[in-house]
């Protein structure tokens, strides 16, 4: 902010006629410094200021007087404030007057929204920041729209400039982000508003500040220290005009430096001094002060005034301008006098206290000091008694006031009653008078009079409505532009944040990949520890111990945790398995890092587009598109709905059938009840919902299995059904729906006799799988035959329980999604895909025992579900269902023939044993008989 003529001279070491050079590129922390910098520019720069060093476009400074609604408790008052926009920080600073040095406060526009409501009144608008709502009032509607439009435009430019990252940041961040744009829409919701020069701009500082009803009303009580600083600065700036010795420069001095004064008139934009010191008590001004007063007035806070007075203004206009300046300065003097009185009172109290303290300190003897202390004690006692008396008197007055108020209220009610009666009588008199006048007057003339009056009122209403429509149109245009701009800003920030999160996720995924490779190297070294020297073996063991102590979740706590690996997933499965063998703990750590890396990579690229596709799916109906979506995996939020739809399509739900089965199981104990109770604690031990005997899902699982055993007596219960029912309960949650899901799997999806006592169909599928393995993966099958590996020892359980307890939960549920929709062909596809996924690893193992050990846990090492799905449904094609049926029929016939032969051999053996049984018993002699 500009300081005033003499304060500028003071800052230049007392050299008149020179101005300090402003540095437009300097960005200071004090809001006032920005203002000073701009106000000290040359006259040409005062109107327009260059926005950026490289821009050709020049911009006017945004400043002017506005009324600000001040709220102090229940009192709401409008206070005139000088507002100034700081382009460097996108802050709106406000001062009491244009001549103040320090701002009373700031408004951060970068995170603010603008609003104007027609109901609030003409010229009133709001600036809403996250912490506060500022209510401002312009002198006219045009000035309000100009302020709103300019603030919108400058906020947009600042936010666009801030959206670009600094040059010194990392190369990754400085890369162009997708969707980032700095182009401003060409849409004009609101036409440009003409600048109201009488209320906005630097010239507005030369005009008198808006008048207030009282002198102290415009003073900010919330910022007393700032007010004192501004007042002291104003007084000091005034005193510098008179010189160090208090004498005013003479007329000769004024004539010697006319050029200096002219320069000050051109550059001075704000008032900083008053004329109270040279005015005597009787209103007269000393003759020798006339020229000094004129010089001071010419250079007071009204820039351009001297040029106007010396210009072509008429004497009447000059007199009116001078009268306005006199009124402004008089009000300023009044406010300063009242402030000085307050300061004088505080000073007198402090001096009185100082004198008493000095007397106490200068007392020669303790006796004198004691007397002073006693005097103070007596004063305190007197004041206390006076205070008590005043409080007593106050209570009495309050009681009297209460009685009088009640009496006044009664009188008011009585008066109101009389006024109502009188009003009613007057209405009756007026009605009778009008009726009499209507009866006496001409009916036609009465009709014409009423018509003219009605038409006039309607015209007035139409004009008012037109004005309201215009006002609402303007308000609507501004609000549309505000919504559009805020939406664009929010979209830009969201796109930048999304791009940064994606880059951060890629970096975290790469970091997890590197850590996983490091742990794999440690695992290889762990296997080779017996062959290493002692020092190297000890070093490897220490590194492995440090790796095991590091928790995957700790890395996320240090920085941004985009996709944390929690201990359990959405269905309660453990995300990282707990291996009891010490050598496999490192393997679990590798698996956790692989899961996190895969989740980070697929979150935005794969999962989000898939979720968007599922969100667009309405009513479910069988189709190739739905089949493709189900193969890709069903999101958690849609899985329960889709599973219910699949089960309801294939299973008819007789009413009360499930409840009837439950009542039957409660009344009669099923033979399989004991086996069910034995299998319940062994169901899904890696899931928190079944790991505890007190889990609420354990009773539900018991009821589902008992109901199924009564529903299908041919099967009753088979080990493995507990796992199928448990997975159905976790996803569907409702036990009756889970029961029908189990029925759908056993009776519709799986072939007959799959869960019978002989498990004949299960064994048939193992032979079919070996045939398919020989055709699809011949190298791997030859490797198994070379080392005499029977894969059915591993895969039999896969087919019986549909990979439950074999695959990680995320991949398991994707397999189940396709399995419930398509059938057992999916199990064949995924079983072959699992071997192809790990084919190279298996081929590198050349030991029978090591191959079996690897096959025990290798399914748990598969973490890339997308890769496994592509192998199952793309790489293994063609996979016709007709081929699968033919192979099943062929192997079933072979199996039944073999079973018949075994039955014949068994019958012959039993018959032979029956015939030879008595002779053999006679020939058998116990050891005791032989000893005898």
C-alpha positions, 0 to 999 in steps of 0.5 A: 500500500502507498504510504502518503507523501511524507512517509515516502520521503521518510523512507527515502531518507528525507529526499523530496520528490523521489519515489521508491521503486516497486519490485513487481516480482517480489512476493512477500508474506505480508499482505500490506507489502503487496499493496504498497508495492502496487500503490508506489508505481508510476501514474501509468502503472497505477491503471494497468499492471503487467500480470506476468513478465512474459505476457503482453496483456495488461490488467487493471488492479481489482480494488475498491470500497465494499460494505462488509457485514460484521457480526459481533454477538447478536449485533449485525452491522455493515462496515465500509472496507477497502478491498484489494485483490492480491494476484500472487496468493489469490487472496482478497485483503480488506482494510478500514480505509484505502490509506491503512498500512496493515489489512484487517483480514484476508479471504482465500479465494482459491478454495472459495465459491461465490454466490448471490441471492436476489432475496438478500437485497440489491448489491449483496453477494457472498464469498463462501470459504471452508471456514467462514461465509463473508457477506459483502455489499456493493453500491449498485447491482452493476458493481456487484456483478463486476466484482463477482465476474472479476473474482471468478476470472482471477480465481480460474487463472490462479487455479490453472496456474497452480495445477501445473507442478514446479519445474524442480519436481521429479521427472515422473510427476512432471510427465503430462497427466492424462486428461489434464487441460488448461483451456478455458471454455469459450462459453459465456454464461454472463456477458462482460460487465462494464467497469464501474469506475466510480466504485472500483479501481485505484481511482476509487481511493481518491473518493471519500470513504462511504459515510457511517452513522457514527464515528466509531461504527466503522472501526474494527473492534476485533483488530484493535492493534491493527487499528492503532498501528494504522492510526499511528502511521497516519499521524506520523505521516501527517507530522512529517509534513511539518518538519522535525521542529514542528514548523511548517515550511514557508510559502517560499519553500512551497514555490521553490519545489513546485515540480516535487509537489506535482510529482507527489500529486501524481503518485499519491493515491491514498490519504494519510494525514488530517488537518486537525493540528493547524486548526485552532479551537475557535476554528481560525487558521493561522495566516502563516499556515495557509500555504502549508495547509494548501500543500498538505490538502493538495497532497492528502489522500485524494489523488487526481484532485489537484488536477481536477481543481486546476482543470476546467471545473466550474467554481460550483463543482470545485466548492462541492468537491471541497465540501465533500473533502471537508466532511470526510476529513471532519469524520476522520478527525472525530473518530481519531479524537475518540480513539485518542480519548480512549488511549488517554484514559488508559494512560492516566490509569497506568500513570496513577498506578505508576505513581503509587508504585513509585511512592511505595518503592521510594519509601525510606522505612518499612513503616511508611511502606506498611502505611501505604499498604494499609492505605491500599487495603482501606481503599480496597475495602471501601471499593468492595463496600461500594460494589456491594451497595451498587449490586444491592441497588442494582438488584432493587432497580432490576426488581422495580424495572421488572414490575414496571415492565409488567405494568407497561405490558398490561397497559400495552395490552389494554391499549391494543385492545382499545385500538382493535375496538377502534379499528373495528369501528372505523372499518364498519364506518368505512364500509357503511360510508363506501356502501352509501357512496356506491348507492349514491354514485353512478354505476357506470362511472363507478365501473370505469373508476374501478377498471382504471384503478385495476389496470394501473395496479396491474401495469405496476405489477407487470413492471415489477415482475419484469424487473424481477425476471431480469434480476433472476435471469442475471442471477441465474446466468452468474450461478450457471457460470459459477457452477460451470467453473467450480465443476471444471476446477473440481474435475481438473483436480480430480483428474490430476489426483487420479493420474498421480494415484495411478503413477504412485500405484505403479511405483508401489507395484514395482517396489513390491515386485522388486521386494518379491524378487529379493525374497525369492533370491533369499529363498534360493539361498535358503535352500543352498545354505548347507552348501555355503561356508559358515560366514555366508550361511550366517549372513543368509540366515540374518537376512532371512530373519530381517525379511520375516520380521518386516511386515507388509503393512509397515510399508503402507504406514510410512507413505500413501496406502493406495491398496493395503493388504489387510489380514482378511478379505471381504469374505473373511479369508486370510490374505496371507497363509500361515505356514507352520513349517519354518522354511515356508514362512518366507514363501508366505511373505513372497506371496503377500508381496505378489498379491499387493503388487498384482492388486495395485497394477490391476486396480485402475486398469482392470478392476475399475472398467470391469466394475463399471460394466457390471454397474451398467448391467440391469436385469440379468438374462442369459447371453454371451455378454453375461457369460464373458462378464462372469468369466472375468469375475463378478465384483463383490457388490454384485456377486450375491445378486448374481449367485441368487439369480443363477440358483433361482434359475435352476432350482425350484423352491417349494414353499416351506420345504427347507423349514420342513427339513429342519423340523425333521432333522430336529425330531429325528437324528440322521445317521450322518449327524455324527460325521457332520459334527466331526467335520464342522471344526475342520471347515475353512480353517483359514476363514475367520467366520469358521475358525472359532466354534462360537462363530454364528455361521457354524450353526447355520452350516450345521442346519444346511448340511442336516437339511441336505442329508434329509433332502437327498437320502441317496447321498446323505452326507459326503466329506467335502459338502461342508466346504461347498456349503460354507462358501455358499454361506459366505457369499449368499449369507442366507442359509436357505439360499445357501442350501439351494445353492448346494442342491444346485451344485450336487444335483445339477452341475455335478454328474450323478454319483459324484458324491455317492459311496463309491465316488465312481463319477469322481474317479471317472473325471480323474481319468478324463483329466489325465487324457486332457492333460496328455493332449493339452500339456504333453511335455508336462504329462511325460515329465510326470510319467517319467517320475511316476507322479500320479496327479490324481492324488493332487487333483481329486480334491480339486474336483470334489470341492471345486478348488476350495482350500486350494486357491487364494480366495480372490481366484477361488471366487472367480472360479466359482462365478464361472462354475455356477453359471457353466458347470463342471467344464470350468473345473477342467479348464482351471485345473489344466490352467493351473498346471500350465501356469506352473509348467516351467517350474515343474519341469525344472524339478527332477526328483519324485519327492520334490515334485510331490512337495511342490504340488502340495502348495503350488496352487497357493502361489498363483496370485495373478487371477487375470493370467490364469483366466486367460489361460483357462478360457483362451489358451486351452481352446478349443474345449468342446463339452461334447468331447468331455461327455464322450470321454466321461462315457468311455471311461465310465464304461471302462470303470464299470467293467473293472468294477464288475471284474473286481466284484466277481473276483471278490465273490470268488474269493469269499466263496473260496474262503468260505469253503476252506474256512473250517479246515483252516481253523482246525490247522491253526494252532495257537502259540500257547498250545505249541508250547504245551 
